[in-house]
């Protein structure tokens, strides 16, 4: 069933997102006891690569300084303030490093990713001389996780919103980066001149974790930028890594999660948990012809409208990994009336879901701005020797991807049509 719902979205005093009185989601907290690292956090200990990436970027001071600040804290409130300050500082440092080009590398998202996990580990290991309830420690972890991604910022002036993702599938190759995260760092705070005046890029990143999306992290982060008012963003581009050799402009997003494993070794198959009446599909309003004309470079930029749908009743939600694929019909046209989403043009993983969620916020707020999802080419070029974390080819490929993505965002910021 395809439903149309336009409702106001607001932020409650507690910072959660409310849609027509329905709670979208409280801040996500780590599963299990707050002193126990998650499966993703334990990846930091998988060899020397994570620590070497942090050290090579000069970011090792942030976990160390946070550990010292926690040791000095006399209350949980002191600890939370210290964590937020460190998290804002490490985001600014990562952005500055990428944009300064002092190391000759146009962009690299990996050092910030691993630094964040080291900072969270510092909170998990913190044992002060006063009681720290699990819930409060989890709040501090969440603060680090969100603030160090460029989230929790209020809009100011004319902006264009860009989102990226963490590295993923790290059990296959711990060295892997994500070009969408690098794009976010490379563009955050940069200015784009337009006929209507300058527009500032506000970029943020998101985890590759089902639970955070289900808890409303995306809506909390982007809603302030799409709400009515003089500071509403002029447009948005959600970005993730897609298939080899091409950029895809995804025309349509689906509400379905296909069950693939995330960075916490968790799986989820079923409709994405969304507050209120959720449509099966949302659509991109990016000016695709204008983007294709402007964002030329090493990789072709292609409009992708291929989706998959079903007409039978949805099976129950499952968190079991490795389930067989469900039967579905593929089409490049509009889904039939009543069709149930099985894949958006961007697939059935979190890249499709962030496109779905942000365009749904746009639709519910009736925000007349262009927006949609961009899949980058797969970032390749890592050497066969797994002790070596990059190469000239890896850097060149990433530089080319970032340059073309910058052109895409500029088209959106300028309000071009087509």
C-alpha positions as CSV (number, residue, x, y, z in Angstrom):
1,X,0.0,0.0,0.0
2,X,1.4,3.4,-0.9
3,X,0.3,6.1,1.5
4,X,0.8,9.9,1.4
5,X,1.4,11.6,4.7
6,X,2.5,15.2,5.3
7,X,2.9,16.1,8.9
8,X,5.0,18.6,10.9
9,X,8.1,17.2,12.5
10,X,9.4,18.9,15.6
11,X,12.2,18.4,18.2
12,X,10.9,17.8,21.7
13,X,12.7,19.4,24.7
14,X,14.4,16.0,25.2
15,X,15.9,16.1,21.7
16,X,13.8,13.3,20.3
17,X,11.9,13.7,17.0
18,X,8.1,13.9,17.1
19,X,5.9,13.3,14.0
20,X,2.3,14.3,14.6
21,X,2.7,13.3,18.2
22,X,4.4,10.0,17.5
23,X,7.9,9.4,18.7
24,X,10.4,8.6,15.9
25,X,13.0,7.4,18.3
26,X,15.0,8.1,21.3
27,X,18.8,8.3,21.0
28,X,20.2,4.9,20.3
29,X,22.3,3.3,23.0
30,X,24.8,0.5,22.7
31,X,23.3,-3.0,23.1
32,X,24.2,-4.8,26.3
33,X,25.9,-3.5,29.4
34,X,27.4,-0.1,28.9
35,X,30.9,-1.2,30.0
36,X,31.1,-4.0,27.4
37,X,32.5,-3.1,23.9
38,X,30.3,-4.0,20.9
39,X,31.4,-6.2,18.1
40,X,32.2,-3.1,16.0
41,X,34.3,-1.6,18.8
42,X,36.3,-4.8,19.2
43,X,37.5,-4.4,15.7
44,X,39.9,-1.8,16.9
45,X,41.9,-4.6,18.4
46,X,42.1,-6.6,15.2
47,X,45.7,-6.0,14.4
48,X,47.8,-2.9,14.0
49,X,45.9,-1.1,11.2
50,X,43.4,0.8,13.2
51,X,45.9,2.3,15.6
52,X,48.3,3.1,12.8
53,X,45.7,5.0,10.9
54,X,44.8,7.0,14.0
55,X,48.5,7.8,14.8
56,X,49.3,8.7,11.2
57,X,46.6,11.3,11.2
58,X,47.7,12.8,14.5
59,X,44.4,12.0,16.1
60,X,45.7,9.8,18.9
61,X,45.6,12.7,21.3
62,X,41.8,12.8,21.4
63,X,41.3,9.4,23.1
64,X,44.2,10.1,25.4
65,X,42.9,13.5,26.4
66,X,39.4,12.2,26.9
67,X,40.8,9.5,29.2
68,X,42.5,12.2,31.3
69,X,39.3,14.3,31.4
70,X,37.3,11.4,32.5
71,X,39.8,10.7,35.3
72,X,39.4,14.3,36.5
73,X,35.6,14.2,36.3
74,X,33.8,14.6,39.7
75,X,30.3,13.9,38.4
76,X,28.7,12.2,35.4
77,X,27.7,15.6,34.1
78,X,31.4,16.6,34.1
79,X,32.2,13.4,32.1
80,X,29.4,14.1,29.6
81,X,30.6,17.7,29.0
82,X,34.2,16.5,28.5
83,X,33.0,13.8,26.0
84,X,31.0,16.3,23.9
85,X,33.9,18.8,23.9
86,X,36.4,16.2,22.7
87,X,33.9,14.9,20.1
88,X,33.4,18.4,18.6
89,X,37.1,18.9,18.6
90,X,37.9,15.6,16.9
91,X,35.3,16.3,14.1
92,X,36.8,19.8,13.5
93,X,40.4,18.3,13.5
94,X,39.4,15.6,11.0
95,X,37.7,18.1,8.7
96,X,40.7,20.5,8.9
97,X,43.2,17.7,8.2
98,X,41.3,16.6,5.1
99,X,40.8,20.1,3.8
100,X,44.3,21.3,4.5
101,X,45.9,18.7,2.3
102,X,49.1,19.0,4.3
103,X,49.7,15.3,4.0
104,X,49.1,15.3,0.2
105,X,46.0,13.2,0.6
106,X,42.8,14.8,-0.6
107,X,40.6,12.9,1.8
108,X,40.6,9.9,4.1
109,X,37.7,9.0,6.5
110,X,39.4,6.1,8.2
111,X,41.4,7.9,10.9
112,X,38.2,9.6,12.3
113,X,36.3,6.3,12.3
114,X,38.9,4.5,14.3
115,X,39.5,7.5,16.6
116,X,35.8,7.6,17.5
117,X,35.9,3.9,18.5
118,X,38.9,4.5,20.6
119,X,37.2,7.4,22.4
120,X,34.1,5.2,23.0
121,X,36.4,2.5,24.4
122,X,37.7,5.1,26.9
123,X,34.2,5.6,28.2
124,X,33.5,1.9,28.5
125,X,36.8,1.5,30.4
126,X,36.2,4.4,32.7
127,X,35.9,3.4,36.4
128,X,35.5,6.5,38.6
129,X,35.1,6.6,42.3
130,X,31.4,7.3,42.1
131,X,28.5,5.3,40.7
132,X,27.8,5.7,37.0
133,X,24.4,4.1,36.0
134,X,24.5,2.1,32.8
135,X,22.0,4.5,31.2
136,X,24.2,7.5,31.9
137,X,27.3,5.8,30.5
138,X,25.4,4.9,27.4
139,X,24.3,8.5,27.0
140,X,27.9,9.6,27.0
141,X,28.8,6.9,24.4
142,X,25.9,8.2,22.2
143,X,27.1,11.8,22.6
144,X,30.5,10.8,21.3
145,X,29.0,8.8,18.5
146,X,26.8,11.6,17.2
147,X,28.8,14.7,17.9
148,X,32.0,13.3,16.4
149,X,30.0,12.7,13.2
150,X,29.1,16.3,12.7
151,X,25.6,15.7,14.0
152,X,23.8,17.8,16.7
153,X,24.3,21.1,14.9
154,X,21.7,23.8,14.5
155,X,21.2,25.3,11.0
156,X,22.4,28.8,10.4
157,X,22.2,30.8,7.2
158,X,21.9,29.2,3.7
159,X,23.1,25.6,3.7
160,X,23.1,22.4,1.6
161,X,23.1,19.1,3.5
162,X,25.4,16.2,2.7
163,X,25.5,12.9,4.5
164,X,28.1,10.0,4.4
165,X,28.7,6.6,6.0
166,X,31.4,4.8,8.0
167,X,33.6,2.1,6.4
168,X,31.9,-1.3,6.4
169,X,32.6,-5.0,5.7
170,X,35.7,-4.6,7.8
171,X,35.9,-8.2,8.6
172,X,36.9,-8.7,5.0
173,X,39.5,-6.0,4.9
174,X,40.2,-3.9,8.0
175,X,41.8,-1.2,5.9
176,X,38.6,-0.4,4.0
177,X,37.5,3.3,3.8
178,X,34.2,4.7,2.6
179,X,34.3,7.4,0.0
180,X,31.1,8.9,1.2
181,X,32.6,9.6,4.6
182,X,35.6,11.2,2.9
183,X,33.2,13.3,0.9
184,X,31.6,14.6,4.1
185,X,34.9,15.5,5.6
186,X,36.1,17.2,2.4
187,X,33.0,19.3,2.0
188,X,31.9,20.2,5.5
189,X,32.0,24.0,6.0
190,X,33.0,24.8,2.4
191,X,31.2,27.5,0.6
192,X,29.5,27.3,-2.8
193,X,28.8,30.5,-4.7
194,X,25.4,30.6,-6.3
195,X,23.3,33.3,-8.1
196,X,21.4,33.8,-4.9
197,X,24.5,34.2,-2.7
198,X,26.8,31.8,-0.9
199,X,25.7,28.4,0.4
200,X,27.6,26.6,3.1
201,X,27.9,22.8,3.1
202,X,26.8,21.1,6.3
203,X,28.1,17.5,6.2
204,X,27.7,14.7,8.7
205,X,28.2,10.9,8.8
206,X,26.2,7.9,9.9
207,X,27.1,4.5,11.3
208,X,26.5,1.2,9.4
209,X,24.2,-0.1,12.1
210,X,20.6,-1.1,11.9
211,X,19.8,-0.2,15.5
212,X,20.7,3.5,15.2
213,X,18.5,4.0,12.2
214,X,15.6,2.3,13.9
215,X,16.1,4.6,16.9
216,X,15.7,7.7,14.8
217,X,19.3,8.9,14.5
218,X,18.7,10.1,10.9
219,X,15.5,12.0,11.6
220,X,17.0,13.7,14.7
221,X,20.1,14.9,12.7
222,X,18.4,16.1,9.5
223,X,15.0,17.5,10.6
224,X,16.4,20.8,11.9
225,X,17.8,21.4,8.4
226,X,14.5,20.7,6.6
227,X,12.0,22.4,8.9
228,X,10.2,25.5,7.6
229,X,12.0,28.8,8.2
230,X,14.8,31.0,6.9
231,X,17.5,28.4,7.8
232,X,16.0,25.5,5.8
233,X,18.6,23.9,3.6
234,X,18.4,24.6,-0.1
235,X,18.7,20.9,-0.8
236,X,20.4,17.7,0.3
237,X,22.4,14.8,-1.0
238,X,22.7,11.5,0.9
239,X,25.8,9.6,-0.2
240,X,27.1,6.1,0.2
241,X,29.4,3.7,-1.6
242,X,27.7,1.7,-4.4
243,X,29.0,-0.4,-7.3
244,X,32.3,-0.4,-9.1
245,X,33.1,2.1,-11.8
246,X,30.1,4.5,-11.7
247,X,28.1,7.0,-9.8
248,X,24.4,6.1,-9.5
249,X,21.7,8.7,-8.9
250,X,19.0,6.6,-7.2
251,X,15.5,7.6,-8.5
252,X,13.4,5.8,-5.9
253,X,13.9,4.4,-2.3
254,X,12.1,1.5,-0.7
255,X,11.1,0.9,3.0
256,X,12.4,-2.7,2.9
257,X,15.5,-4.0,4.7
258,X,17.0,-7.0,3.0
259,X,18.7,-8.5,6.1
260,X,22.4,-8.0,5.3
261,X,24.9,-7.9,8.2
262,X,25.9,-4.6,9.6
263,X,29.1,-3.4,11.5
264,X,27.8,-5.0,14.7
265,X,27.2,-8.4,13.1
266,X,23.5,-7.7,13.3
267,X,20.9,-8.4,10.7
268,X,17.3,-7.2,10.0
269,X,14.9,-8.3,7.4
270,X,11.6,-6.6,7.1
271,X,10.1,-3.1,6.8
272,X,12.3,-0.4,8.3
273,X,10.8,0.8,11.6
274,X,9.5,4.2,10.9
275,X,7.0,6.2,13.0
276,X,3.5,6.8,11.6
277,X,2.1,5.6,8.4
278,X,5.2,4.9,6.2
279,X,4.9,4.7,2.4
280,X,6.5,1.8,0.5
281,X,8.5,4.2,-1.7
282,X,9.9,7.7,-1.7
283,X,11.5,9.5,-4.7
284,X,14.5,11.6,-5.5
285,X,14.0,15.2,-6.6
286,X,17.6,15.7,-7.5
287,X,18.1,17.5,-10.9
288,X,19.5,14.4,-12.5
289,X,20.2,15.8,-16.0
290,X,21.9,18.8,-14.6
291,X,24.0,16.7,-12.3
292,X,25.0,14.3,-15.1
293,X,26.1,17.3,-17.2
294,X,28.1,19.0,-14.5
295,X,29.7,16.1,-12.6
296,X,31.8,14.7,-15.4
297,X,35.1,13.0,-14.6
298,X,36.7,9.6,-14.4
299,X,33.4,7.9,-13.6
300,X,30.1,8.0,-15.5
301,X,27.1,9.4,-13.6
302,X,24.0,7.4,-14.3
303,X,20.3,7.7,-13.3
304,X,19.2,4.4,-11.8
305,X,15.6,3.5,-11.5
306,X,15.7,-0.3,-11.1
307,X,13.7,-1.5,-8.2
308,X,12.2,-4.8,-6.9
309,X,8.8,-5.4,-5.5
310,X,6.4,-8.1,-4.3
311,X,2.7,-8.3,-4.2
312,X,2.2,-11.0,-1.5
313,X,2.0,-10.2,2.3
314,X,5.3,-9.4,3.9
315,X,6.9,-12.1,6.0
316,X,7.5,-11.4,9.7
317,X,10.5,-9.3,10.7
318,X,13.6,-11.4,11.3
319,X,17.0,-10.6,12.8
320,X,18.4,-13.9,11.7
321,X,21.5,-13.6,9.4
322,X,21.9,-15.5,6.2
323,X,18.3,-15.9,5.2
324,X,17.6,-16.8,1.6
325,X,16.5,-14.1,-0.8
326,X,12.7,-13.5,-1.2
327,X,11.0,-13.7,-4.6
328,X,10.6,-10.3,-6.2
329,X,9.8,-8.7,-9.5
330,X,12.3,-6.3,-11.0
331,X,11.3,-3.2,-13.0
332,X,12.8,0.1,-14.1
333,X,9.3,1.7,-14.2
334,X,7.0,2.8,-11.4
335,X,6.0,0.1,-8.9
336,X,2.4,-1.1,-9.4
337,X,-0.3,0.2,-7.1
338,X,-0.1,-1.7,-3.9
339,X,3.4,-3.2,-4.6
340,X,5.5,-4.0,-1.6
341,X,9.1,-2.7,-1.6
342,X,11.8,-5.4,-1.8
343,X,14.6,-3.1,-3.1
344,X,14.9,0.6,-3.9
345,X,17.0,1.7,-6.7
346,X,19.8,1.9,-4.1
347,X,19.2,-1.7,-2.9
348,X,17.9,-2.9,0.5
349,X,20.7,-1.9,2.8
350,X,21.4,1.2,4.9
351,X,22.3,3.3,1.9
352,X,18.8,2.8,0.5
353,X,17.4,3.5,3.9
354,X,19.1,6.8,4.5
355,X,17.8,8.0,1.1
356,X,14.3,6.7,2.2
357,X,14.4,8.4,5.6
358,X,15.6,11.8,4.5
359,X,13.3,12.0,1.6
360,X,10.4,11.0,3.9
361,X,11.3,13.8,6.3
362,X,11.3,16.2,3.3
363,X,7.9,14.9,2.2
364,X,6.4,15.1,5.7
365,X,7.6,18.6,6.1
366,X,6.5,19.5,2.5
367,X,10.0,21.0,2.0
368,X,10.2,22.2,-1.6
369,X,13.9,21.4,-2.0
370,X,15.8,19.1,-4.3
371,X,17.2,16.0,-2.6
372,X,18.0,12.3,-3.1
373,X,20.7,9.6,-2.9
374,X,24.0,9.4,-4.7
375,X,25.9,6.1,-4.8
376,X,29.7,6.5,-5.4
377,X,31.9,4.0,-7.2
378,X,33.5,1.4,-5.0
379,X,36.8,2.7,-3.7
380,X,39.5,0.3,-4.7
381,X,43.3,0.4,-5.1
382,X,44.4,-1.0,-1.8
383,X,47.6,-3.1,-2.2
384,X,47.6,-6.8,-1.8
385,X,49.9,-6.5,1.2
386,X,47.4,-6.0,4.1
387,X,50.0,-4.3,6.3
388,X,50.0,-1.4,3.8
389,X,47.0,0.9,4.3
390,X,47.0,2.9,1.0
391,X,48.6,3.4,-2.3
392,X,49.0,6.0,-5.0
393,X,46.1,4.4,-6.9
394,X,43.9,4.3,-3.8
395,X,44.5,8.0,-3.2
396,X,44.0,8.9,-6.9
397,X,40.7,7.0,-7.0
398,X,39.4,8.7,-3.8
399,X,40.4,12.1,-5.1
400,X,38.5,11.5,-8.3
401,X,35.4,10.4,-6.5
402,X,35.5,13.4,-4.1
403,X,35.9,15.8,-7.0
404,X,32.9,14.5,-8.8
405,X,30.8,14.4,-5.7
406,X,31.7,18.0,-5.0
407,X,30.3,18.9,-8.4
408,X,27.0,17.1,-7.6
409,X,26.6,19.0,-4.4
410,X,27.3,22.3,-6.2
411,X,24.5,21.6,-8.7
412,X,22.1,21.1,-5.8
413,X,23.3,24.2,-4.0
414,X,22.8,26.3,-7.0
415,X,19.2,25.2,-7.5
416,X,19.8,24.0,-11.0
417,X,16.9,22.2,-12.7
418,X,16.7,19.3,-15.1
